[in-house]
Amino acid sequence: MNLNNAKILISRTDNIGDVILTLPMAGLIKEKFPKAKIYFIAKSYTKDVVATCAHVDEFINYSKLETHSEADQVDYIKGLGLDLVIHVFPNQKLAKVCAKAKVRYRLGTINRWWHLFYCNILPRVARKRSKLHEAELNFALIRRFIKNPYLLADIHKLYGFKKPVLAESVKSYLSAEKFNIVLHPLSFGSAREWGQDNFKAFIQKLLDNGRYNVIITGTQKEADQFKHNLLLPFEGKIQNTTGKLSLEELVSLISHADGIVAASTGPLHIGAMAGINALGLFITKPPMHPGRWKALGPRADFMVHAANDFSLDSILRIKPDRVMKVVESWGKIQS
């Protein structure tokens, strides 16, 4: 099928990290079919992440669209004149809307029963037990149209990342002289976490070294959870951005930092996509292991406690000294 002049909708209506690992799909499509117009539909809070992708022509806010009646949603989708919709993240309501809008080609994995009613292209892509990375699984959905020529280590080249200008509101958090390192202690429940005690010991090592400008990120709700362990003990010695940044500001801050350490979270993937040093801390147990979810980027890396430790709390046994050794090998990013 020639998609060179097609209007294509990529649907990924879940979380930031998942959305980021779907953006290379837009790059792969554009590389093969440069005249295609790509729409990306996602939740409103991911808009500023999608905006960094040069391959996406238009963002559609699903959070707003789903507040309208089904009939209005159908009319809106019909008005786009789409040739193909790719349901990367299965969304039964949106699949039904696209079917009613009579989008010519509607692609969704056969592993979701409702796609049998609403989709007419049904690739068999099973994610749960797969050894492939999430980005590779996304590519597997469209292999009918495009064969993936990229090794996993090179997929980051398809991000089409447009580095945002440094927002005035975050300039004061960054240092021109020191190494700006972002720490994102919690994961909003999306991943196993390294633990506050480990982060506290790690922060102290960074401060003792004297080379680092430590920046803590997170929501206000997350800050309330680690306030007494990570914020108050280091008050005046670290940059506390928790609860203060919009996603647009967070993307700007991370993009202009030098490194980030986090579990498998959206901010980790933002850092990797932006090309800064990014260390992800993982457990080894499938499907949460780094083989499936590691961040993709030219300076991205990951760490587990031990390859044969499949326990859910194995991440807690990663020693701050090990993390510090990796961070000390990083170079400052040249603006």
N, C-alpha and C positions, 0 to 999 in steps of 0.2 A: 504493500500500500504506500502510495506517495503522499506524504503529509506536508509537502513543501509550502503549500499555500493554505494549509488547514488552520482552523481555529481550535485550539486544544485546551481543555480545562484539566488541570491537575488538582485533585482533591486530597487534602491532608488536614483534617479538622481535629487534630489532637494537640500534642504538646510541642514546646519550642525545639527541643532536641530532635524529635521525630521530623518536624518540619525542615530543620536544617539538613538532615540526612536525606531529604527528598529533593532538595534544590538541585543536586547534580543531575537529576533526571531531566530538569529543564535544560541544563547545559548540554546533555547528550542529545536531546531532541533538536536543539538549535544547531549543534554541530552537524547533524545529518540533514536537517531540513531548515536552513537558515531563514527562510521566508515564512515559516510558521509563526502564528501569533499564539503566545502562551499566556493563559489566565491561570492564576493560582488562587484557589479558594481555601481559606483557613479561618480560624478564630481571630477575633479582633486583636487580642493581645500579642499575636505573632506578626502583626503587620510590619513592624519596624525591622524585624529580622528578614522577612521576605523582600523588603525594600532594598536590601543590600545586594540582591541578586540581579545582575545585569541581564540575565536571560528571561526574566519574567516581565512580560509587557504590561500586565494589569493585575492588581490584587482585588479579590472579591471577599468582602467581609461576611463570613458565614454567621457570625454572632448577630449581625443585623438582619441578614436575609431570613434566618429561621424564626424571627419574631413576626414575620408576615404570614398570611394565610397560605395554604398549600397552592391555591390557585394563583396567587400573586407570585409565588416563587416559581411556579411553572412558566408563567408569562415572562418573568425576568430571564430565566435560563433560555427560553425559546428566543427571546429578543437578541441574545448574544450570537445566534447563528452558528453554534458550535458544530464541528465535525466529529470530535472525539472527546469523551470525558474519561479520565483515568482515576478510578476510585482506589487510590493508594491505601488510604485508611478506610475500612468498611464503615459506611454511614448509611444505614437503611433508609432513613427519611430522605436524604439527598439522592440516593440511588433511585428511589421512587419518583422524585421530582424530575430528575433528568430523563427517566423513561417516559413520563407523561409529557415532557417537553419535546419528545421525539428526537433527541440527539441521535444522529445517525449511527455512530459507533459508541457503545458504552461498555467499558472494560472494568471488570472486577473479578477477583479471585473466585474460583468455583468453590472454595472452602467456606464461603458464607452462603447459606441456603437462599437468602433473599436475592442474591445476584442471579439465581436461576430464573427469577421472574423479571428482573429489571435490567439485566445486562445481556448483550449479545456477543461479547468476546469474553471467554471464561478461562483464562490461564490457570493452571494448577500450581500455585505457589504456597507451600506450607512453611510458615515461619517458625513455629514453636520449637521444632526439633532440628531445624536447619543449622548447618555449620557455617553458612554464609553470613556476611556482615549485612546489617540493615540496608545500607545503600545498594549492595549487590542484589538483595532480595527485591528492592524497588525496581532495579533494572530488569530483573527476571520477569516482571509483569509485562514489560513492553518488548520482550525479545522477538515477538511476532513482527514488529516493525523495525527494530534496531538491535543488532548484535552488539554487545558491550565489548569494546576492544581494550578496555582499561584494566590494569591491575589495581587491586585495592589501594596500594600505596600511591597511585596516581589519580584516584577519583577526585581528590580535592581540587584538581586543576579545572574541574567542571563547575565549581561554585560560582564563578563570575562575580567574585566579591568586590563590591564598590565600597572602599573604606570611607566612612563618614567623616566629615570635618569634626574637629574636636569641639564639642559643645562648651560654650562659655560656662555653663552651670557645673561642669565637672573638672575644669582646668585646675582648680585649687587642690584637687585630690592627688594630682600627679606631680612628680618631682623631675626636674630637668637633669639633676645630677645622680640621684639614686636609681636603683633598679626597681621599677614599679611592679609589684607582684600582687595579684588579686587572689584572695582566698574566699571561696564560697562554701561555707561549712555545711549547710543543709541542702536537701534536695527536694523539698516540698513533697516528700513521700514517693518520689519517682525512682529512687535507687537506694541501695545500702549505703550508709554513711560512715565516714572515717572516725567520727566520735569527737566530742568536745575536748576530752582530755588530750587526745593526739594533736588536735589543732592548737590547743593552748601551749603544749610543749614545743610545737613547731614554730609558733609565733615568737616564743621566747628565743629560740635559736636564731631566727631571722633578725631580731632586734639586737641580740648579742653580737652578731656578725658586723652590724653597722652599715652594710652595703644596701639594705633594702628599705623601700618605702612600702609598708604593708597596708593594703586596702581590703577591708572586709565588705562583702556585698550580701544582700539578702533582703527579704521583705520585712516589714515591721513585725509581722507575726513570728517569723523565724528569729528575728533579733530578740524578741521577748523570751525565746527559749534558751538562747545562749548569752544573754546579757551579763549574767553574773560570772560566767566562766571566761568569756572571750572579749567582752567590751569593757566592763568596769576595771578589771585588773590592768588593762593596757591603755586606759583613758589618757589622751594627750600624747601617746606614743605611736598610735596607728590612725589610719584614716577610716572613719566609720561612715559608710554610705547607706547603711541599712534603713529601709523604709523611706529613702529620700529620692530615689531615682525612678524615672519612667523607663520603660524598656528601651526607648530611643536613646536616653542618656546612658543606660547601662551598656548598650552596644557601642556607643561612642567611647565610653571610658575603657572598656575591655580592648577595643581596637587600637587604642593609643597606649595601652600598658605594655609591659615587656614579657609578662608571664602570668599564668593562672594555674592554681592547684584546686581541684574539686573532685567530687565523685562524678558519676555519670549523670550530668545535669545539663540544662540548656546553656548556662554560662560557659561551661567547659567547651561545648561545641561552637559557641560564638568565638571563643578565643582561638580554637584550632582553625576555624574558617577564616578568621582575620589574619592568620599567619604568625601569631605570637607563640611563644613557648607555652605548651599546654600539657600538663600532666594529669591524667585521669586515674583515680584510685578505684579499683574494682574488686568484686569477688569473682571466684572462678566458676561458680555453679551456673550451668545453663538455665534459662536463656539470658541471664544477666551478665554474662562474661564479656570481656573486652573483644573477643572474636566477633561478637554480634553488635556491640554498642560503642566500641572505642571511637574517640574523636578522630576526624580525618583532617590532616593539615600538614604543611611542610615541616613544622616543628612540634608536632603532636606525638605524645608518648603515653604509655600506661604502666601501671604497676599493680601487681597482686601480691598477696602474702606468700603463697607457694602454689605451684601448678597443681599439686595433688591435694590441696586443702579446699574441699568443696562446701565447707560449712558456711552458713549465711552470715556469721559474724567474723569470717576470716579477715575482712578488711580492717577490723580493729587491731589486728596483730601486725599491720604494716608499721614499722618503726619510723618515728619522725627523723631519725638519723639517716635512714635510707632515702627519704624524700628530700632531705636537706642536701644530700650528696648529689642528687640529680639537679636540683635547683642551682647549686653552686657551679655546675658545668654550663649553665645557660649564659648566653651573651645578651647584652642590652640591644633592643631592637632600634635600628636607625630609622628615624622618621622620614 
